[in-house]
Protein backbone atom coordinates (compact mmCIF):
# COMPACT_ATOMS: atom_id res chain seq x y z
CA UNK A 1 0.00 0.00 0.00
CA UNK A 2 1.51 3.31 -1.12
CA UNK A 3 0.07 6.63 0.07
CA UNK A 4 1.13 10.10 -1.00
CA UNK A 5 2.46 11.76 2.13
CA UNK A 6 3.24 15.35 3.12
CA UNK A 7 5.29 18.06 1.46
CA UNK A 8 7.00 19.32 4.60
CA UNK A 9 6.89 23.13 4.43
CA UNK A 10 4.28 24.11 7.05
CA UNK A 11 2.49 23.01 10.22
CA UNK A 12 0.32 19.89 9.72
CA UNK A 13 -3.38 20.73 9.58
CA UNK A 14 -6.58 18.74 10.04
CA UNK A 15 -6.69 17.94 6.31
CA UNK A 16 -3.36 16.14 6.72
CA UNK A 17 -4.84 14.44 9.78
CA UNK A 18 -7.81 13.13 7.82
CA UNK A 19 -5.60 11.60 5.14
CA UNK A 20 -3.18 10.01 7.60
CA UNK A 21 -5.99 8.72 9.82
CA UNK A 22 -8.12 7.27 7.02
CA UNK A 23 -5.28 5.19 5.64
CA UNK A 24 -4.19 4.13 9.13
CA UNK A 25 -7.71 2.79 9.79
CA UNK A 26 -7.56 0.88 6.50
CA UNK A 27 -4.15 -0.54 7.40
CA UNK A 28 -5.37 -1.63 10.84
CA UNK A 29 -8.54 -3.19 9.48
CA UNK A 30 -6.69 -5.22 6.84
CA UNK A 31 -4.42 -6.60 9.58
CA UNK A 32 -7.41 -7.27 11.86
CA UNK A 33 -9.44 -9.03 9.17
CA UNK A 34 -6.68 -11.47 8.30
CA UNK A 35 -4.18 -12.08 11.10
CA UNK A 36 -1.86 -13.71 8.53
CA UNK A 37 -1.88 -10.53 6.43
CA UNK A 38 1.21 -8.35 6.41
CA UNK A 39 0.47 -4.81 5.27
CA UNK A 40 3.58 -3.22 3.79
CA UNK A 41 2.68 0.45 4.06
CA UNK A 42 4.68 3.20 2.34
CA UNK A 43 4.03 6.92 2.93
CA UNK A 44 6.48 9.18 1.14
CA UNK A 45 7.85 12.52 2.29
CA UNK A 46 8.51 15.28 -0.25
CA UNK A 47 11.46 17.17 1.23
CA UNK A 48 12.62 18.81 -2.05
CA UNK A 49 10.06 21.16 -3.60
CA UNK A 50 9.39 24.74 -4.70
CA UNK A 51 7.17 25.32 -1.65
CA UNK A 52 9.96 24.24 0.69
CA UNK A 53 12.44 26.50 -1.11
CA UNK A 54 10.06 29.48 -0.85
CA UNK A 55 9.50 28.78 2.86
CA UNK A 56 13.25 28.60 3.42
CA UNK A 57 13.65 32.04 1.83
CA UNK A 58 10.97 33.42 4.19
CA UNK A 59 12.11 31.80 7.44
CA UNK A 60 15.89 31.92 7.03
CA UNK A 61 16.56 35.23 5.30
CA UNK A 62 20.20 35.67 4.37
CA UNK A 63 21.19 32.06 5.14
CA UNK A 64 22.63 29.64 2.63
CA UNK A 65 19.57 28.34 0.76
CA UNK A 66 20.73 24.72 0.70
CA UNK A 67 21.10 24.72 4.47
CA UNK A 68 17.83 26.62 4.95
CA UNK A 69 15.88 24.11 2.84
CA UNK A 70 17.13 21.24 4.99
CA UNK A 71 16.18 23.13 8.15
CA UNK A 72 12.65 23.75 6.88
CA UNK A 73 12.15 20.11 5.83
CA UNK A 74 13.51 18.84 9.16
CA UNK A 75 11.41 21.26 11.21
CA UNK A 76 8.09 20.49 9.56
CA UNK A 77 8.67 16.74 9.24
CA UNK A 78 9.25 16.72 13.01
CA UNK A 79 5.98 18.65 13.47
CA UNK A 80 4.17 16.15 11.23
CA UNK A 81 5.53 13.19 13.22
CA UNK A 82 4.52 14.85 16.49
CA UNK A 83 0.97 15.32 15.17
CA UNK A 84 0.81 11.67 14.04
CA UNK A 85 1.98 10.55 17.48
CA UNK A 86 -0.83 12.56 19.08
CA UNK A 87 -3.27 10.87 16.70
CA UNK A 88 -1.89 7.47 17.68
CA UNK A 89 -0.26 6.93 14.28
CA UNK A 90 3.41 6.35 14.93
CA UNK A 91 5.82 6.91 12.05
CA UNK A 92 8.15 4.56 13.96
CA UNK A 93 5.77 1.60 13.56
CA UNK A 94 7.83 -1.17 11.88
CA UNK A 95 4.97 -1.68 9.41
CA UNK A 96 5.35 1.86 8.04
CA UNK A 97 8.07 2.81 5.55
CA UNK A 98 8.66 6.53 5.04
CA UNK A 99 11.11 7.29 2.20
CA UNK A 100 12.24 10.85 1.48
CA UNK A 101 12.64 12.29 -2.01
CA UNK A 102 16.15 13.51 -1.19
CA UNK A 103 17.21 9.93 -0.44
CA UNK A 104 16.04 8.70 -3.85
CA UNK A 105 17.85 11.08 -6.21
CA UNK A 106 20.13 8.41 -7.76
CA UNK A 107 17.23 5.99 -8.35
CA UNK A 108 15.11 8.82 -9.77
CA UNK A 109 17.89 9.67 -12.27
CA UNK A 110 18.14 6.01 -13.32
CA UNK A 111 14.35 5.88 -13.81
CA UNK A 112 14.45 8.99 -16.00
CA UNK A 113 17.20 7.43 -18.12
CA UNK A 114 14.94 4.43 -18.75
CA UNK A 115 12.09 6.72 -19.85
CA UNK A 116 14.39 8.57 -22.26
CA UNK A 117 15.72 5.30 -23.63
CA UNK A 118 12.15 4.09 -24.23
CA UNK A 119 11.47 7.37 -26.08
CA UNK A 120 8.61 8.43 -23.79
CA UNK A 121 10.67 11.31 -22.34
CA UNK A 122 12.94 13.91 -23.90
CA UNK A 123 15.62 16.38 -22.87
CA UNK A 124 15.09 20.08 -23.50
CA UNK A 125 18.17 22.10 -22.57
CA UNK A 126 18.86 21.08 -18.93
CA UNK A 127 15.26 19.95 -18.32
CA UNK A 128 13.68 16.57 -19.00
CA UNK A 129 9.96 16.21 -19.84
CA UNK A 130 7.58 13.29 -20.20
CA UNK A 131 6.01 13.18 -23.66
CA UNK A 132 2.31 12.90 -22.91
CA UNK A 133 1.50 11.79 -26.46
CA UNK A 134 3.41 8.55 -25.75
CA UNK A 135 1.33 7.68 -22.69
CA UNK A 136 -1.07 4.76 -22.85
CA UNK A 137 -4.66 6.04 -22.39
CA UNK A 138 -3.59 9.15 -20.50
CA UNK A 139 -6.56 10.40 -18.47
CA UNK A 140 -8.01 6.95 -17.71
CA UNK A 141 -7.91 7.52 -13.92
CA UNK A 142 -9.63 10.92 -14.00
CA UNK A 143 -11.87 9.92 -16.93
CA UNK A 144 -10.76 12.85 -19.07
CA UNK A 145 -9.90 12.89 -22.74
CA UNK A 146 -6.57 14.25 -23.92
CA UNK A 147 -8.44 16.88 -25.93
CA UNK A 148 -10.37 18.10 -22.87
CA UNK A 149 -7.20 18.31 -20.78
CA UNK A 150 -5.39 20.27 -23.47
CA UNK A 151 -8.03 23.00 -23.30
CA UNK A 152 -6.65 25.61 -20.92
CA UNK A 153 -3.22 23.97 -20.64
CA UNK A 154 -0.39 26.40 -21.20
CA UNK A 155 3.36 26.58 -21.37
CA UNK A 156 4.91 28.68 -18.61
CA UNK A 157 7.79 31.08 -19.35
CA UNK A 158 11.19 29.31 -19.55
CA UNK A 159 9.56 25.95 -20.38
CA UNK A 160 10.57 24.28 -23.63
CA UNK A 161 7.89 21.64 -23.98
CA UNK A 162 6.66 19.92 -27.10
CA UNK A 163 3.13 19.79 -25.70
CA UNK A 164 1.47 21.95 -23.00
CA UNK A 165 0.54 18.79 -21.02
CA UNK A 166 4.09 17.45 -20.94
CA UNK A 167 5.41 17.52 -17.38
CA UNK A 168 8.87 17.85 -15.84
CA UNK A 169 10.84 14.81 -14.75
CA UNK A 170 14.01 16.82 -14.10
CA UNK A 171 14.10 20.59 -13.50
CA UNK A 172 17.23 22.65 -14.09
CA UNK A 173 18.42 24.50 -11.00
CA UNK A 174 17.94 28.22 -10.59
CA UNK A 175 20.70 30.33 -9.10
CA UNK A 176 21.34 29.45 -5.46
CA UNK A 177 18.76 26.63 -5.29
CA UNK A 178 19.56 23.10 -4.11
CA UNK A 179 20.69 20.85 -6.96
CA UNK A 180 22.20 17.50 -7.86
CA UNK A 181 24.45 16.74 -10.80
CA UNK A 182 22.98 14.69 -13.63
CA UNK A 183 23.55 13.78 -17.28
CA UNK A 184 21.27 16.70 -18.18
CA UNK A 185 22.91 19.29 -15.93
CA UNK A 186 22.49 20.58 -12.39
CA UNK A 187 18.92 20.26 -11.16
CA UNK A 188 16.39 18.34 -9.08
CA UNK A 189 13.48 15.96 -9.68
CA UNK A 190 10.01 17.02 -10.68
CA UNK A 191 7.31 16.28 -8.11
CA UNK A 192 5.52 13.43 -9.90
CA UNK A 193 8.52 11.22 -10.58
CA UNK A 194 9.41 10.60 -6.94
CA UNK A 195 6.21 8.63 -6.23
CA UNK A 196 6.56 6.36 -9.29
CA UNK A 197 10.16 5.58 -8.30
CA UNK A 198 9.64 5.09 -4.56
CA UNK A 199 6.49 2.96 -4.84
CA UNK A 200 7.88 0.53 -7.41
CA UNK A 201 11.29 0.36 -5.76
CA UNK A 202 9.82 -0.64 -2.39
CA UNK A 203 6.66 -2.53 -3.40
CA UNK A 204 7.58 -3.87 -6.84
CA UNK A 205 6.48 -3.18 -10.40
CA UNK A 206 2.89 -4.09 -9.47
CA UNK A 207 1.39 -3.58 -6.02
CA UNK A 208 -2.03 -3.72 -4.41
CA UNK A 209 -3.17 -0.23 -3.34
CA UNK A 210 -2.24 3.38 -4.09
CA UNK A 211 -3.93 6.08 -2.04
CA UNK A 212 -4.20 9.84 -1.73
CA UNK A 213 -6.63 12.75 -1.81
CA UNK A 214 -9.13 13.41 -4.60
CA UNK A 215 -7.16 16.51 -5.51
CA UNK A 216 -4.21 14.31 -6.52
CA UNK A 217 -6.04 12.30 -9.20
CA UNK A 218 -5.13 14.88 -11.83
CA UNK A 219 -2.44 15.60 -12.64
CA UNK A 220 -0.31 13.84 -10.00
CA UNK A 221 -1.68 10.31 -10.13
CA UNK A 222 -2.30 10.42 -13.87
CA UNK A 223 1.35 11.37 -14.29
CA UNK A 224 2.50 8.62 -11.93
CA UNK A 225 0.68 6.04 -14.06
CA UNK A 226 2.12 7.47 -17.28
CA UNK A 227 5.67 7.34 -15.89
CA UNK A 228 5.37 3.85 -14.42
CA UNK A 229 3.73 2.34 -17.50
CA UNK A 230 6.17 4.20 -19.72
CA UNK A 231 8.96 2.35 -17.89
CA UNK A 232 7.18 -0.97 -18.49
CA UNK A 233 5.63 -1.42 -15.05
CA UNK A 234 2.04 -2.52 -14.30
CA UNK A 235 1.84 -0.24 -11.24
CA UNK A 236 -1.13 -0.06 -8.81
CA UNK A 237 -4.02 -2.55 -9.01
CA UNK A 238 -6.43 -0.43 -6.93
CA UNK A 239 -6.70 3.32 -6.36
CA UNK A 240 -8.25 4.76 -3.19
CA UNK A 241 -8.97 8.49 -2.96
CA UNK A 242 -10.43 10.32 0.02
CA UNK A 243 -12.67 13.37 -0.11
CA UNK A 244 -11.47 16.81 0.83
CA UNK A 245 -12.10 18.83 3.98
CA UNK A 246 -13.65 22.29 4.20
CA UNK A 247 -14.06 24.70 7.12
CA UNK A 248 -17.61 26.01 7.54
CA UNK A 249 -18.23 25.38 3.86
CA UNK A 250 -15.06 27.08 2.62
CA UNK A 251 -11.68 25.82 1.51
CA UNK A 252 -9.14 25.96 4.34
CA UNK A 253 -6.56 28.71 3.76
CA UNK A 254 -4.43 30.98 5.92
CA UNK A 255 -5.57 33.95 3.84
CA UNK A 256 -9.17 33.23 4.91
CA UNK A 257 -8.22 32.91 8.57
CA UNK A 258 -9.68 29.41 8.82
CA UNK A 259 -6.47 27.37 8.80
CA UNK A 260 -6.80 24.78 11.61
CA UNK A 261 -3.65 22.91 12.60
CA UNK A 262 -3.77 19.64 14.51
CA UNK A 263 -2.27 21.46 17.49
CA UNK A 264 -5.02 24.14 17.22
CA UNK A 265 -7.64 21.41 17.50
CA UNK A 266 -5.94 19.73 20.46
CA UNK A 267 -5.63 23.02 22.34
CA UNK A 268 -9.29 23.95 21.83
CA UNK A 269 -10.99 20.58 22.25
CA UNK A 270 -8.39 18.79 24.44
CA UNK A 271 -8.90 15.34 22.94
CA UNK A 272 -7.97 14.28 19.39
CA UNK A 273 -10.32 11.29 19.66
CA UNK A 274 -13.13 13.78 18.95
CA UNK A 275 -11.40 14.55 15.65
CA UNK A 276 -11.28 10.83 14.87
CA UNK A 277 -15.01 10.43 15.50
CA UNK A 278 -15.59 13.44 13.23
CA UNK A 279 -13.62 11.75 10.44
CA UNK A 280 -15.38 8.41 10.99
CA UNK A 281 -18.82 10.05 10.71
CA UNK A 282 -18.39 10.49 6.93
CA UNK A 283 -17.43 7.92 4.32
CA UNK A 284 -13.80 8.42 3.40
CA UNK A 285 -14.68 9.19 -0.26
CA UNK A 286 -17.09 11.96 0.75
CA UNK A 287 -16.16 15.58 1.37
CA UNK A 288 -16.46 16.59 5.01
CA UNK A 289 -17.11 20.03 6.48
CA UNK A 290 -15.46 20.99 9.74
CA UNK A 291 -17.76 23.07 11.92
CA UNK A 292 -18.66 23.43 15.60
CA UNK A 293 -21.87 21.40 15.33
CA UNK A 294 -20.08 18.41 13.77
CA UNK A 295 -17.39 18.46 16.45
CA UNK A 296 -20.05 18.62 19.21
CA UNK A 297 -21.73 15.59 17.63
CA UNK A 298 -18.39 13.76 17.49
CA UNK A 299 -17.71 14.61 21.14
CA UNK A 300 -21.15 13.31 22.16
CA UNK A 301 -20.52 10.07 20.26
CA UNK A 302 -17.20 9.59 22.01
CA UNK A 303 -18.72 10.33 25.43
CA UNK A 304 -21.55 7.84 24.88
CA UNK A 305 -19.06 5.05 24.29
CA UNK A 306 -16.84 6.26 27.13
CA UNK A 307 -19.76 6.14 29.58
CA UNK A 308 -20.67 2.64 28.40
CA UNK A 309 -17.12 1.36 28.86
CA UNK A 310 -17.01 2.85 32.35
CA UNK A 311 -20.30 1.18 33.27
CA UNK A 312 -18.87 -2.19 32.24
CA UNK A 313 -15.65 -1.48 34.09
CA UNK A 314 -17.56 -0.73 37.27
CA UNK A 315 -19.46 -3.97 36.85
CA UNK A 316 -16.70 -6.33 35.71
CA UNK A 317 -13.35 -4.55 35.89
CA UNK A 318 -10.64 -4.82 33.25
CA UNK A 319 -8.99 -8.09 34.31
CA UNK A 320 -9.32 -11.25 32.24
CA UNK A 321 -9.66 -13.42 35.34
CA UNK A 322 -13.21 -14.54 35.96
CA UNK A 323 -14.46 -13.44 32.54
CA UNK A 324 -16.98 -15.65 30.78
CA UNK A 325 -16.23 -16.62 27.19
CA UNK A 326 -19.15 -17.22 24.83
CA UNK A 327 -19.14 -19.27 21.64
CA UNK A 328 -18.83 -17.25 18.42
CA UNK A 329 -22.28 -18.55 17.44
CA UNK A 330 -23.88 -16.55 20.29
CA UNK A 331 -26.29 -13.80 19.24
CA UNK A 332 -24.08 -11.02 20.61
CA UNK A 333 -21.51 -11.71 17.89
CA UNK A 334 -23.93 -10.63 15.18
CA UNK A 335 -22.80 -7.08 15.96
CA UNK A 336 -19.21 -8.03 15.25
CA UNK A 337 -20.26 -9.58 11.93
CA UNK A 338 -22.28 -6.49 10.99
CA UNK A 339 -19.36 -4.24 11.89
CA UNK A 340 -17.08 -6.26 9.60
CA UNK A 341 -19.69 -6.25 6.82
CA UNK A 342 -19.75 -2.44 6.99
CA UNK A 343 -15.98 -2.19 6.89
CA UNK A 344 -15.78 -4.77 4.08
CA UNK A 345 -18.13 -2.53 2.08
CA UNK A 346 -15.45 -0.02 1.01
CA UNK A 347 -14.55 0.87 4.62
CA UNK A 348 -18.01 2.24 5.45
CA UNK A 349 -17.12 3.77 8.83
CA UNK A 350 -20.46 5.63 9.37
CA UNK A 351 -22.30 2.30 9.14
CA UNK A 352 -19.66 0.61 11.31
CA UNK A 353 -20.20 3.29 13.96
CA UNK A 354 -23.96 2.80 13.75
CA UNK A 355 -23.50 -0.92 14.49
CA UNK A 356 -21.34 -0.08 17.51
CA UNK A 357 -24.06 2.18 18.93
CA UNK A 358 -26.69 -0.51 18.32
CA UNK A 359 -24.53 -2.81 20.43
CA UNK A 360 -24.32 -0.15 23.16
CA UNK A 361 -28.12 0.30 23.18
CA UNK A 362 -28.67 -3.45 23.42
CA UNK A 363 -26.10 -3.79 26.21
CA UNK A 364 -27.46 -0.84 28.20
CA UNK A 365 -30.84 -2.56 28.36
CA UNK A 366 -29.20 -5.63 29.86
CA UNK A 367 -27.30 -3.48 32.35
CA UNK A 368 -30.52 -1.74 33.40
CA UNK A 369 -32.15 -5.07 34.32
CA UNK A 370 -28.97 -6.94 35.17
CA UNK A 371 -29.05 -10.67 35.95
CA UNK A 372 -26.11 -12.98 36.48
CA UNK A 373 -26.79 -14.79 33.21
CA UNK A 374 -26.08 -11.55 31.34
CA UNK A 375 -22.44 -11.47 32.47
CA UNK A 376 -20.99 -13.41 29.53
CA UNK A 377 -23.01 -11.43 26.98
CA UNK A 378 -21.96 -8.08 28.42
CA UNK A 379 -18.33 -9.07 28.74
CA UNK A 380 -18.38 -10.23 25.12
CA UNK A 381 -19.92 -6.87 24.16
CA UNK A 382 -17.05 -5.20 26.01
CA UNK A 383 -14.51 -7.27 24.05
CA UNK A 384 -16.21 -6.62 20.70
CA UNK A 385 -16.29 -2.88 21.26
CA UNK A 386 -12.69 -2.85 22.43
CA UNK A 387 -11.63 -4.64 19.22
CA UNK A 388 -13.67 -2.32 17.00
CA UNK A 389 -12.54 0.91 18.65
CA UNK A 390 -8.96 -0.42 18.55
CA UNK A 391 -9.20 -0.54 14.75
CA UNK A 392 -10.22 3.11 14.89
CA UNK A 393 -7.37 3.95 17.25
CA UNK A 394 -9.82 5.08 19.95
CA UNK A 395 -8.82 4.61 23.57
CA UNK A 396 -11.27 5.03 26.42
CA UNK A 397 -9.69 6.01 29.70
CA UNK A 398 -10.37 3.66 32.64
CA UNK A 399 -12.26 5.36 35.48
CA UNK A 400 -9.41 5.28 37.92
CA UNK A 401 -6.37 5.75 35.74
CA UNK A 402 -4.13 7.53 38.27
CA UNK A 403 -2.25 9.91 35.99
CA UNK A 404 -5.27 11.07 34.01
CA UNK A 405 -7.68 11.22 36.93
CA UNK A 406 -5.24 13.37 38.94
CA UNK A 407 -4.98 15.76 36.02
CA UNK A 408 -8.79 15.84 35.64
CA UNK A 409 -9.33 16.62 39.33
CA UNK A 410 -6.95 19.57 39.08
CA UNK A 411 -8.99 20.74 36.10
CA UNK A 412 -12.40 20.53 37.85
CA UNK A 413 -10.90 21.80 41.15
CA UNK A 414 -12.85 19.46 43.39
CA UNK A 415 -11.74 16.39 45.32
CA UNK A 416 -13.31 12.92 45.05
CA UNK A 417 -14.25 13.18 48.75
CA UNK A 418 -16.15 16.42 48.14
CA UNK A 419 -17.94 14.88 45.15
CA UNK A 420 -19.02 11.89 47.26
CA UNK A 421 -20.30 14.21 50.01
CA UNK A 422 -22.35 16.32 47.57
CA UNK A 423 -23.66 13.18 45.87
CA UNK A 424 -24.85 11.82 49.23
CA UNK A 425 -26.43 15.19 50.15
CA UNK A 426 -28.32 15.14 46.86
CA UNK A 427 -29.59 11.63 47.49
CA UNK A 428 -30.73 12.61 50.99
CA UNK A 429 -32.67 15.58 49.56
CA UNK A 430 -34.29 13.29 46.98
CA UNK A 431 -35.40 10.83 49.69
CA UNK A 432 -36.99 13.73 51.60
CA UNK A 433 -38.74 14.92 48.46
CA UNK A 434 -36.73 18.15 48.26
CA UNK A 435 -36.08 17.94 44.54
CA UNK A 436 -35.23 21.64 44.23
CA UNK A 437 -32.15 21.25 46.43
CA UNK A 438 -31.29 17.89 44.84
CA UNK A 439 -31.38 19.47 41.40
CA UNK A 440 -29.30 22.43 42.61
CA UNK A 441 -26.51 20.09 43.72
CA UNK A 442 -26.64 18.17 40.45
CA UNK A 443 -26.35 21.40 38.47
CA UNK A 444 -23.55 22.68 40.71
CA UNK A 445 -21.53 19.52 40.08
CA UNK A 446 -22.26 19.63 36.37
CA UNK A 447 -20.99 23.21 36.17
CA UNK A 448 -17.77 21.97 37.77
CA UNK A 449 -17.44 19.18 35.20
CA UNK A 450 -18.94 16.30 37.21
CA UNK A 451 -21.83 14.26 35.80
CA UNK A 452 -24.15 12.30 38.12
CA UNK A 453 -25.93 9.21 36.79
CA UNK A 454 -28.69 7.35 38.60
CA UNK A 455 -28.44 3.61 37.99
CA UNK A 456 -30.15 0.53 39.36
CA UNK A 457 -27.22 0.06 41.74
CA UNK A 458 -27.29 3.69 42.92
CA UNK A 459 -25.90 7.07 41.88
CA UNK A 460 -22.50 7.13 40.20
CA UNK A 461 -20.42 10.07 39.04
CA UNK A 462 -17.88 10.71 36.31
CA UNK A 463 -15.72 13.57 35.14
CA UNK A 464 -17.14 15.12 31.98
CA UNK A 465 -14.96 14.35 28.94
N, C-alpha and C positions, 0 to 999 in steps of 0.2 A: 504494500500500500504506500503510494507516494502522494504527499500533500504539499502544495505550494505554501511555504512558510513566510515569515516576515522579511520585509526590507527594513533593516534596523537603522532608522534615522530619526525616530521620535518615540515618545512615551507610548506604550501599548494601550489601546483603547478597547471599549467593550465590543467593537466589531471584531478585533483580533481575538477577543475572548470567545466570541460565539464560534468562530472558525475552529480554534484550537479545541474547544470543549466538544463540539459536535463530532469531530473525528476521533477524539479520545473515547467518547461513548461508543462509537462504532467499533473501535479497537477492542474495548473491554467486552462488548457484547459478543463479538466473534470468538474471543477467547473463552467466554462463559459458555457459549452454545456448544462448542466442541473442545473439551479439555485437551484433546490431542493436537489442537490447532496452534500453530506458532504464527503469530502475526508479525511479520517483518515490516516495521513502520518507519518510513523515511520522511522527514520534514526539513526542507532545505532552508538555509539562511542566505539571503542576498546581502553581502557585506561590501559589494563594489557596485556603485550605482550613481547616476546623476544626482538623485535626491540626497544621498549621503555626502557627496562632494559639496553640494550647495549648503547643506547643514554645517559641514566643517568650516566653510568660509564664514558663516554667520557666528558660530560658537567659538572659533579659535582664530580670530582676526590677527593677521601678521605672522602666524605660525607656519612652518613648513606644511604644505597641503597634504603630502603623503602621510606625515605623522598625524595630522589633524583628522584625516579620514579614518585612520585606524582607531583613534580615540573615540570618535563618534560611534563607529560600529561596535566597539567594545562596550561603551557606556549603555547604548540602547539594547544590545543583546542581553546584557546583565539585567536591565529593567524588564525585558520580556521574560527572562527565566524566573525572575522574582514573582512576576504576575502569574506565571504558570504554576509555580509552587503554591501560591495562595489559592489557586483554583484546584489544587490537588492533582496537577498534571506535571509530573517531574520530568524535566529534560534529561535527568540522569538515569531514568528508567532504562535498564539494559535492553528492553524491547524497542527503544526509540533511537534511531540514527539521525544525526543532525549535521549534514555536511555543509560547509561554507563555500561560496563561489570562489573566494580567494585561494582555497586549497585545491581547486580543480582546474587551474589555468592550463597546465600542461595537457590534461586529458581533453579539455575544451579545444585547444589548438589542434590536437590530433583528430578530433571529430570533424572540425572544420576542413582539414586537409582531405578527409574522406569525401565530404560533400563536394568539394571542388573537383576532386578526381572523378566523381560520378556525374560531373557536369550539371549539378543542381544548384551550385553556388558559383559566384564569380568575384574576382578581385576588381576593385575600382579605386585606383590610387592606393592609399594605405588602408582602405576599408574593404570588408568582404560582405557581400549581400547574398541572401537566399533568393533564387530565381523562382518566383511564385508560379510562373507558367509551367514549371517542371513538376509541380506538386500534384499528387494523385488525389483528385476530388477535393481540392482545397475548399473549405467552407462546409464540409459534411457534418462537423460537430455543431456548428451554430446554424445549420440549415440556411445558408446564404449562398447565392450564386456569385461567381467571380465578377460578373457584370455589375451586380448590385453593390458589391463591396468596392468596386473601382469608382463608383459615383461618389464624389466628395473626397476621395483619396488625393493626396498632393505630395509633391516632393519639397522637402524643406530646403532652405538655403544650405549650401555646402554639401548636399547629398548628390552623388552621381549614380543614380539608380537607372536601371533599364525600364522598370515598371514602378508606378507609385506604390503598389502593394508590397514590393520587395522589402525585406527587413534585414537589419544589420546583424551579422554574426560576429564581426570584429569591427570595433570602432577606433579610428586613429586618435591618438592622445592629443589633447589641447595643451597649450603651454602651462606647465606647472602641475598638471593633473597626474594622478597615479597611472603607471603604465607597466606593461610587460613587453619584452622583446618578442618578435614573431617573424615568420617568413614574409609578412606583409608590411612590417614596420612596427614602431612602438604604438601600443594601444591596449585595449581591454575588451573583454567579451561584451556582446550585446546581452540584453536581459533574457531573451527567450532561450538561448542556447544552453544556459547552465542547467535548466531543468531536464532537457532531453539527455544531456550527458550524465548528470548525477543519477537520475532514475534508472537508466539502462545499465550504468556501471555497477550500481549496488544491487538492483533487483533483476537484471537480465534483460535481454532484448524484447521479451514479452512478460508482462506482469499483470497481476489481477486488477488492482484498483488505482485510479488516479483521481485525486480530489482537489477542490478549491472553491472559491466563490464564483457566483454567476457572472460577476464582472470580468472574470478571467477567461471565459469561454472564447471570446474574440477580443483582441487578436492572440493573446498569449497561448492558450491551449491549442488553437488552430495551428499556430506556428510551431509549437512543440511536436505535433503530429507530423507536420510537413517535414521538419528536420529529421525526426526519427525514421520515418518511412523513406525519406530521401537517402538515408544511410543504410537502408535495407533491413530495418528492424520492424517487428510487428507492433510493438509498443503496448499501450494499455488496453485490456479487454473491456473494462467497465469504467465509466466516468461518473463521478458523484459531485454535484455542485450544490452548494447551500445558498439560500436566499440572503439578501442584504438587510442591513439594519438601518432604521431611520430613528430620529429623535423628534418626538411630537410631530410626526408626519413630514419632517424635513431631513435632507441629507446631513449627516454629521460633518461639521467643518469648524475649524477654529475661527474663521472669519464670521461665522454666524453665532458664535458664542455658545454653541451647544456640543462642544467636544468633550466627551465623558471618558476619562481614562479609567482603567481598572482600579487604580488607587483612589480616584474620586468616588467611585461607587462604594468601595470598602469603607472609606471615611464617613460617608453619609449614612449608609445602611448597615454598617458593622459586620454583616455576614454575607460572604460571596455565595453561599448556598441559595440565597434568594435569587441571585442572578442566574444560577443554574436552573432553578424552577421556572424562571422567566423564559429561558431558552427552550426548555423542554415543553413549554405550553404551546409551541408552534411546531409544525412539521419542518424539518431542516430545510426543505426545498422552498418553503414559503418565506416571503419577506416578513419582518417582525418590527413593530414600532415600539420603541422604548419610551414609556411615559409613566407618570406617577401611579395611575390606576393599575397598570399592568404589574408594576413592582409590588403594590399593596396586595394584589391577588396572589402573586408568587409567594409573598411573605406569609399570607394566610394559609396557603397550601402547605408550606413547610411546617408551620406551627401546628397544623392539624395532625400531620404525621408525627411530629415531635411529641405532642401530647399523648398520642396513641402508644408510642414506644415507651414513654414514661409510665403509663398505666400498666403496661405489661411488665415493666421492670419492677414496679412496686409489687406486683402480684407474684412474679416468678423469679426475679433477679436475672443476672446475666450469665450465671455459671451453667455449664453443661450438665453438671451432676444433678440427678433427679429429674431430668427432662424426659418427657415421653416422646417416643418416635412413632409416627404413624406411617402406614404403608402408602406408597405413592398413588395407589388407587383411591385413597380417601377423597371425599368430596372437596376438602379444603384446597387440594392441589389443582383444582380446575382454574383457580385464579393464577397460579403459576403458568399453566398452559396458555391461558388467554393473554397473559403478559408477553409470553414468548411469541404467540401468534401476531400480536401487534408489532413487536420489534422485527419479526421476520417479514412483515409487510412494509418493506422499505423504511425500516427504523421509525415506525409511527409512534413517536414518544408521547403525543397528546393522548392517544388511545391507551398506551401503556400506563400512563399516569391515571387515567380514568379507572382502569382495572385495579390499580393499587388502592384507590379510594373506595371502590366497591368492597374490597377485602377489609378495609378499615371499618366501613359501615356494618358489614356482617359481623366482624369481631367485636365491635362495641356493643352490639345487641347481646352477644354471649356474655360479655363482661357485666352488663347491667343486670342480668339474671343468672349470675355465675353458679355453676354446679361443678362438682369435682370431675365429672366426666367430660367437661369442656377443656380440661387442662391441656391434653395432647393437641387438640384442634388449635387452641390459642397459641401454644408454643410453636406449632408448625406455621401459623400465620406470622408469628414474630420472625421465624427463620426465612420465610418466603420474602417478607418485606425487606429484611436485612440484605438478602441476596440481590433483590431488585434495585434497592437504593444504592447498593455497592457498585452496580454497573453504572449508575448515574453519578458516582463519586460523591454521594450525599452521606454525611455523617451526623447522626443525632447524638447530642451530648447526653451521657448518663446523668441521672438526677444529682448524684452526689460525686461528681468528678471534682476532686479537691481544688485543682488549679483554677478551673473555670468558675466553679461556684464561688470561690473566694473573690475572684475578680468581679462577678456579678453582684455580690453583696456590697462591695465597695461602690458599685455603680448605683444601686437602689438605696444605699445609705440606711439600711435597716438590718438588724441581726436576726438570725433564725429564731432566737428565743423570743424576740419582740413580735415576730410574725405569729408564732404559736400562741402567744398571750392574746393578741388581737383576734386571732381565729377563734379561740375559746370564748372570748367575750362576745363575739358575734353569735356564736352558737347558743350561748346563754340567753341573749336577747331574743333570739328566734324561739326558744322554748317558752319564754315568757310572753310571746306574742308581740314583742316590741320590734316590729319589722322596720320601723323608721331608723332606729339606732343600728340595727343589724345591717341595713343597707348602707348606712353612713360609713360603717367600718369597712365593708366590702369595697366601696368607692374609694375610701382613703388608701387602702392597700393597692388598689388598681392604679391610682395616680402615682404610687411609688414603685410601680412595676411588678406588683405581686398579684397573681390571679388565683382566686379561690374557686374550687370546683366541688360541688356536693355530689358524692357518689353513694352507692349502696353501703359501702363500708364506713362512710363518714366523710367529713370535709378534708380535702387535700389542698395544698397550695403549690404553685410553681412560679418561677421567675419568668416574666414575659420575655419572649425571644426578641 
